[in-house]
Amino acid sequence: QVQLVESGGGLVQAGGSLRLSCVASGSIDSINAMGWSRQAPGKQREWVATVTRDGSTDYTNSVKGRFTISRDNAKNTVYLGMNNLKPEDTAVYYCSAARVVAIRWDYWGQGTQVTVSS
């Protein structure tokens, strides 16, 4: 089992920045990718970004150039740096972890709220 705990959400004005953190614990040696997804009110959860064990990254188109996913293996932590935030980025952001890249997310955190005011 793997446990994921997110932090760093909050309220920010449009154009501002936030950095989310996700600390992983448990059977982390089994994890080959970590990522972030988000769910806005009344909408389905959508994938935002992924970082693999070897450091490869990928992003959904709407956040490319504004968000940066990174990982610190020594701290078992993955980050999501978010710049130039827009009101449409408002959502609960969830950290996730996968044993096999691009197959499914096996573990989820509890989520952290990000609210961007206009």
N, C-alpha and C positions, 0 to 999 in steps of 0.2 A: 504493500500500500504506500501511497504517496500523499502527503498533506501539503496543501498550498494555501498560503495566507497573503492576501493582498493588502496594500496600504497606499496612501498618497492621494486619494481622491479628495475632492472638495469643490468649492464654488470659485469660479474665475470669470473675469470679463472676457468678452470676445477679443481675440488677438493675444491673449495671455498664454501662459505656459504652465504645465504641470508635469511631474514625473511620478509614475506609478511604480511600485515595487511589489515583487512576489517572491516570497521565501519558500523554498521547497524543503521538505524533510521526509524521512522514511526511506523507502527503497529507491533512492534517486539514481543509483547506478543503472537502473532499468530504463531510464528516461532518455530518449534520443531527440526530442524536440519539445520546446515550450512555446507558448503563444498567448495572445490576448484576443478576446472577443468582446463584443459589447451588445447590450440590449436596451433599446430605447423604449419608452412607454408605448404599448400598443403595437410594437413591432417584434419581428422574430430576431433571435440572436444572430449576429453576423460576425464572421471572422474578421479580425483586424490585422494581425501580424504574427509571424512565426520566426523563431530562431532555432536552428538545429545545433546538435552537439558540436559540429565542426565550425559553427559560426555563420553559416549561410542564413540569409534573411529574406523574407518576402512580405509584401504588404498588399492590402486591398487598395484599389486605385484611389479611393477618396481620401486616403491619408498619406499617400506617397509624397515625399518632400516636406511633410510637416511632422510626422511621427518617426521615432527611431526606437527599434527594439534592440536590446543588448543583454548580455548575460555575464555574470561574474561567477565562474565555476567555483572559485575558492569560497565564496559566500553562499553558494547554492541559491542564487538570486537572479531573477530576470527583471529587467526594467522596461518601461515604455515611456520614453520622453515624448511629450506632446507640445508642439509649438503652434503658434498662430491658430489657436483653438477657435472653433466656430460654434454657434448655438446648436447646429445639427450634430455636433459631437457629444451632446448631452446624452448620457446613458449610464447604465451600470456596467462597469468593465470587469470582466472575469479573466483570471489567469487559468491556463490549462497546460496539461502535460501529456505527452504521447510516448508510448513505448516504440511504436513503429511510425516513422514519418509519413504523413499524408494519408494515413489510413483512417484514424479516428482519434479523438481526444479521449484519453482514458481517465483522466482526473481533472477536477475543477475546483477552484477556490470559491469562496462565498460571495465574492464581488465587492467592488468599491464604487461609490457613486461619484460621477463627474458631472457637474452642472456648469454650463457656459451661458452666461447672461449676455444679452445683446445691448 
